[in-house]
Amino acid sequence: MAAPLISDEPRQQRLVLQGVHPDLIELAPPPGRETIGIDRVREVIRQGQFTPTQGKRKVCVIARAEALTIEASNALLKVLEEPPRNLVFLLLAAHTGDILPTILSRSRVVRIAPPLQTDFLARFVAAGYLEEEGRYLLAVARGEEELEPFLRTKGDLAAARSQARGKALEATSESLVAMITTDDPILRYEGALTLLDRLINGEAEFAVAGARILAQAGKEKVVALLEDLRTIAFDVVRGGLSLPISYQHSTLSALIGRVNPDQILEFCTSIERAQRAVKGYVPLEPVLLSLFLGVRGLGDD
């Protein structure tokens, strides 16, 4: 996540991934300690006052935000209330409950799928899948229940992806909504990618019809779709890192090339507003219509 926020240039992004970019700040407990104290946070705040050295902004990654002491959390809270213009914080934690509530209220919460499950990956390989096929399924499925059928019966993933892609490209509003609300993870992923691509391309009639039909599918389906769209949006920001290179969808690659991180992060903010509205029992159709129409022109200069 930090790499595209710091720079759009591949060479600089590689430096971030290697952990050696001058505009990357990593905040972690000192050797032999379990907590991050106030002195460490103050040093980050001091570094954040300076303009970026090579990138467009500085990014501070706190890989174990739950390790912040109360004093350190309060010091961080002050800078979050009035952050330096070119400094972004990325706080990672297993549970939002581990973060100070006042910090959480000033943060954008992004739920990321856990790292590759080694046991499932080994089971996919044992079942005859290539490792990349297993990684693809782990990336698109919502949980173990959706993975188990692929383990019970080995399928032809290449054919399934090709068929789903062709179906998505030819889909009407009704059939695309049927794809993105199915329990089949491959169909659903291809459908969600196509939905996002059509919306960005400004298909207003599709946005209106899609919002109406999807609203009829019910709150549970809408909530799940919003989560899928946010996952895809952040995968665009991260350059498709959640998928093996050979399994990156051409539509995803096109979105990565067209949409800059700031635009897609704004879209994520819109998704979060839609999620809050849905949880607040606002009628589904106007919420979806506002979100869908707001995506138009996302990739325009």
C-alpha positions in Angstrom: 0.0 0.0 0.0 2.8 2.4 0.8 4.6 2.0 -2.5 2.0 3.7 -4.8 1.2 6.3 -2.2 4.9 7.4 -2.2 5.5 7.3 -5.9 4.1 6.3 -9.3 7.5 5.3 -10.7 8.3 1.6 -10.7 11.9 2.1 -9.7 10.9 4.0 -6.6 8.1 1.6 -5.7 10.7 -1.2 -5.8 12.8 0.7 -3.2 9.7 1.0 -1.0 9.1 -2.8 -1.3 12.7 -3.3 -0.3 12.2 -1.1 2.7 15.0 1.4 1.7 13.1 4.3 0.2 14.0 7.6 2.0 10.3 8.6 2.2 9.2 5.4 3.9 9.1 5.5 7.7 8.6 2.2 9.5 7.6 2.5 13.2 8.0 -0.7 15.2 9.0 -1.7 18.8 12.8 -1.4 19.4 14.7 -4.7 19.5 13.9 -6.6 22.6 10.8 -4.6 23.4 7.1 -5.4 22.9 5.7 -1.8 22.8 6.2 1.4 20.8 6.9 4.3 23.2 6.2 8.0 22.9 9.8 8.8 22.0 9.5 6.7 18.8 6.3 8.5 17.8 7.9 11.9 18.5 10.7 11.0 16.2 8.3 10.1 13.4 6.4 13.4 13.9 9.8 15.2 13.6 10.6 13.4 10.4 7.2 14.1 9.0 7.7 17.9 9.2 10.2 17.7 6.3 9.2 17.6 2.7 9.5 14.3 0.8 13.0 13.5 -0.4 12.1 11.7 -3.7 8.5 10.8 -3.6 5.2 12.7 -3.7 4.6 12.1 0.0 6.1 10.4 3.1 4.4 7.3 4.4 4.7 6.0 8.0 3.9 2.3 8.3 3.0 1.0 11.8 2.9 -2.7 11.3 1.8 -3.5 14.9 -0.4 -0.5 15.9 -1.6 -2.4 18.9 1.9 -2.2 20.3 1.6 1.6 20.8 1.5 2.6 24.4 -1.2 4.9 25.7 1.2 7.8 25.7 2.4 7.0 22.2 -1.2 6.7 21.0 -2.1 10.0 22.4 1.0 11.6 20.8 0.0 10.1 17.5 -3.6 11.2 17.9 -2.4 14.9 18.0 -0.6 14.6 14.7 -3.6 12.7 13.1 -5.9 15.6 14.1 -3.6 18.1 12.1 -1.4 15.9 10.0 1.5 17.4 7.9 0.4 17.9 4.3 2.6 15.3 2.8 2.6 12.6 5.5 0.3 9.5 5.5 0.0 6.9 8.3 -0.8 3.3 7.6 -1.7 1.5 10.9 -2.0 -2.3 10.7 -3.6 -4.4 13.4 -5.4 -7.7 13.6 -8.5 -6.2 15.2 -9.8 -2.7 15.2 -10.6 -3.1 18.9 -6.8 -3.1 19.6 -6.6 0.5 18.4 -7.4 3.5 20.6 -11.0 4.5 19.8 -10.0 8.2 19.2 -7.4 7.1 16.7 -9.8 4.7 15.0 -12.4 7.5 14.7 -9.9 9.6 12.7 -8.8 6.7 10.5 -10.1 5.1 7.3 -10.7 1.5 8.2 -9.7 -0.9 5.4 -10.3 -4.6 5.9 -7.7 -6.7 4.1 -7.8 -10.5 3.6 -5.3 -12.3 5.8 -2.0 -13.4 4.3 -2.0 -16.5 2.2 -3.1 -19.5 4.3 -0.2 -21.9 4.0 -2.3 -24.9 4.9 -4.9 -24.2 2.3 -2.2 -23.5 -0.3 -0.6 -26.8 0.5 -3.9 -28.6 0.2 -4.5 -27.0 -3.2 -1.1 -28.2 -4.5 -1.8 -31.7 -3.1 -5.2 -31.7 -4.9 -3.3 -31.2 -8.2 -3.5 -27.4 -8.6 -0.6 -25.2 -9.5 0.5 -22.9 -6.7 -0.6 -19.9 -8.7 -4.1 -21.4 -9.1 -4.3 -21.9 -5.3 -3.2 -18.3 -4.7 -5.8 -17.0 -7.2 -8.6 -18.9 -5.4 -7.4 -17.7 -2.0 -7.6 -14.1 -3.4 -11.1 -14.3 -4.8 -12.9 -16.5 -2.4 -14.6 -15.0 0.7 -13.8 -17.8 3.1 -13.1 -21.5 3.7 -16.7 -22.5 2.7 -16.1 -21.2 -0.8 -12.7 -22.9 -1.1 -13.8 -26.4 0.0 -15.7 -27.3 -3.2 -12.5 -26.7 -5.3 -10.6 -29.0 -3.0 -13.3 -31.8 -3.2 -13.3 -31.7 -7.0 -10.4 -30.3 -9.0 -11.7 -28.0 -11.7 -10.3 -26.4 -14.8 -9.7 -22.9 -13.5 -8.4 -21.5 -16.8 -11.7 -22.6 -18.5 -13.8 -21.3 -15.6 -12.1 -17.9 -15.7 -12.4 -17.7 -19.5 -16.1 -18.5 -19.4 -16.8 -16.1 -16.6 -14.9 -13.3 -18.3 -16.8 -13.9 -21.6 -20.1 -14.0 -19.7 -19.2 -10.7 -17.9 -18.3 -8.9 -21.1 -21.6 -9.8 -22.7 -23.8 -9.3 -19.6 -26.9 -7.2 -19.4 -27.6 -5.3 -16.2 -29.7 -8.2 -14.9 -27.2 -10.9 -15.7 -24.2 -8.9 -14.3 -26.1 -8.4 -11.0 -26.7 -12.1 -11.0 -23.0 -12.7 -11.4 -21.9 -10.3 -8.6 -24.4 -11.8 -6.2 -23.6 -15.4 -6.8 -21.8 -17.8 -4.4 -19.4 -18.8 -7.1 -16.2 -16.8 -6.3 -14.8 -16.8 -9.9 -18.1 -15.6 -11.5 -18.5 -13.0 -8.7 -14.9 -11.6 -9.1 -15.1 -11.3 -12.8 -18.5 -9.7 -12.5 -17.3 -7.2 -9.9 -14.3 -6.2 -12.1 -16.6 -5.7 -15.1 -19.1 -3.7 -13.0 -16.3 -1.3 -11.8 -14.9 -1.0 -15.4 -18.4 -0.1 -16.8 -19.1 2.4 -14.1 -15.7 4.1 -14.6 -16.4 4.2 -18.4 -19.5 6.3 -17.6 -22.3 3.9 -18.6 -25.0 6.0 -16.9 -27.9 3.8 -18.1 -26.1 0.7 -16.7 -25.5 2.5 -13.4 -29.2 3.4 -13.0 -30.5 -0.1 -14.0 -27.8 -1.9 -12.0 -28.6 0.1 -8.8 -32.3 -0.7 -9.1 -31.8 -4.4 -9.7 -29.1 -4.8 -7.1 -31.2 -3.1 -4.5 -33.9 -5.7 -5.1 -31.3 -8.4 -4.2 -31.4 -7.3 -0.6 -29.2 -5.7 2.0 -27.0 -8.7 2.6 -25.9 -8.9 -1.1 -25.3 -5.1 -1.2 -23.1 -5.2 1.8 -21.1 -8.1 0.4 -20.7 -6.3 -3.0 -19.5 -3.1 -1.3 -16.8 -5.1 0.5 -15.8 -6.8 -2.8 -15.5 -3.4 -4.6 -13.4 -2.0 -1.8 -11.1 -5.0 -1.9 -10.7 -4.6 -5.7 -10.1 -0.9 -5.3 -7.3 -1.4 -2.9 -5.8 -4.0 -5.1 -5.8 -1.4 -7.8 -3.9 0.9 -5.4 -1.4 -1.9 -4.6 -0.9 -2.7 -8.3 -2.6 -6.1 -8.2 -0.3 -7.6 -5.6 -2.9 -9.9 -4.2 -3.0 -12.0 -7.4 -0.3 -13.9 -9.1 1.0 -12.0 -12.1 -0.2 -14.6 -14.6 -3.7 -14.4 -13.1 -4.1 -10.7 -13.2 -7.2 -9.8 -15.2 -6.8 -7.6 -18.2 -9.5 -5.3 -16.8 -7.6 -5.0 -13.5 -4.4 -4.2 -15.3 -6.3 -1.5 -17.3 -7.7 0.0 -14.2 -4.2 0.0 -12.6 -2.9 2.0 -15.6 -5.8 4.4 -15.7 -6.7 5.3 -12.2 -4.2 7.0 -9.8 -4.1 6.2 -6.1 -5.7 9.4 -5.0 -8.7 8.8 -7.2 -9.3 5.3 -6.1 -8.8 6.2 -2.4 -11.5 8.8 -2.9 -13.7 6.0 -4.3 -13.0 3.9 -1.2 -14.2 6.8 0.9 -17.4 6.8 -1.2 -17.8 3.1 -0.5 -17.4 3.6 3.2 -20.1 6.3 3.1 -22.4 3.9 1.3 -21.6 1.2 3.8 -22.6 3.5 6.7 -25.8 4.5 4.9 -26.8 0.9 4.3 -26.1 0.0 8.0 -28.2 3.0 8.9 -31.2 1.6 7.0 -31.1 4.2 4.2 -33.0 2.9 1.1 -30.6 0.8 -1.0 -31.3 2.1 -4.4 -30.4 5.8 -3.9 -27.3 4.8 -2.0 -26.1 2.6 -4.9 -27.1 5.1 -7.5 -25.1 7.8 -5.8 -22.1 5.5 -5.6 -22.3 4.2 -9.1 -22.8 7.6 -10.8 -20.0 9.0 -8.7 -17.5 6.6 -10.2 -17.9 8.0 -13.7 -14.8 9.5 -15.2 -12.5 8.2 -12.4 -9.8 7.5 -14.8 -10.0 10.8 -16.8 -7.3 13.4 -16.6 
